[in-house]
Amino acid sequence: MHVRQLLANYVGLSELEKATVGSLQELLELPWLKPLTQIHCKFYRFSCNRTDGPLMLVSEQLEGAWRVEALVSGDDAENIMNPLPVWSHFSNLP
């Protein structure tokens, strides 16, 4: 699965990163995601319902505060991302 960091963040990386990973564990070990796992950030997957488009890896650090961390694509993307819950910003509305 190919992973591309979408936005620069707070981990001190000067350039947007790219990687190829083979599992969800490898994905969460990437330098720009690992600090989020250490603060018990929740991760979600999101798709725009396009069969040919990338999936998005969404993080939620605080309830209601979310950010798209990466775009993922490739043959195994769906299988690797499948264990993550599907993100919907409407799910927390009363």
N, C-alpha and C positions, 0 to 999 in steps of 0.2 A: 504494500500500500504506500502511496506517495503522500507525503504530508508537507504542507507549506504554511508557515506562520503567516497569519493575515495582517496583524498589526504589531508594531514594536511595543514592547511592554517594559516592565520594571526590573528585569533580571540582569540588566547591564549588557545585553547583547547589542552591538552597534548596527548589525545588519539583520534583515529578515532571514530566517533560517529555512532550510529545506531538508528533508530526510526521507528515507525509505525504511519502513518498519514492517515486521511480520506478525506482530501481536499487539493486543491492547496494552499489555505490560510494557513493551518496548515504546509504544506511543507515549505513555505517561512518564517514561524515564527521560524523554527529550529535555534538553536544558531549559527551554522556556515553559515547560509544563510541570516539571518535577517540583519546583517551589510551591506550586498550587496544590499538589497532592499532600505536601507537608503541612498545609494549613487546613486540610480536610475540605477542600473545595469540592463541590459537586460538579460532575461532568455529564453532559447530555450530547446526543446526536441530533442533528436536524437536517432534513432534506426538503428541497423546494418542490418535491413531487415530480422531479424530472428524472427520467431513467438514465439520461446521459450526463447529468451534472454531478459535481462533487457534493460530498456530504460536508457539513460543518460540525466542528467540535466546539461546543458552547460550554463555558464555565459559569458557575454561580457561586460567588464567594459569600455573599450575604443574601438573604431572601429578597428577591426582586432586583438585585444588582447582577447583571449578566454581561457576558462579553464573548464574542466569537474569537476563539483562540487560533483556529487553524482550519484550512480546507483540506479534505482528504479525498483521494481518488485512487482508482486502480481496481484490478480484478477482485481483490480480497477485501476492499474497503467495507462493503456491506457486512460481510461475515465478521470482520475484526471489530467493527463499531456496534454490532448487534447487541452485545451485553449491556450497553449504556441505555438508559431510558431516553425516550423521545422527548425533546424539549418543545415546550409551547409556552410562550409568555402569557398566554391566556389561562393557564392552568391554576394560577394563584389568585385569580379574581374571585370576589365573593359571589 
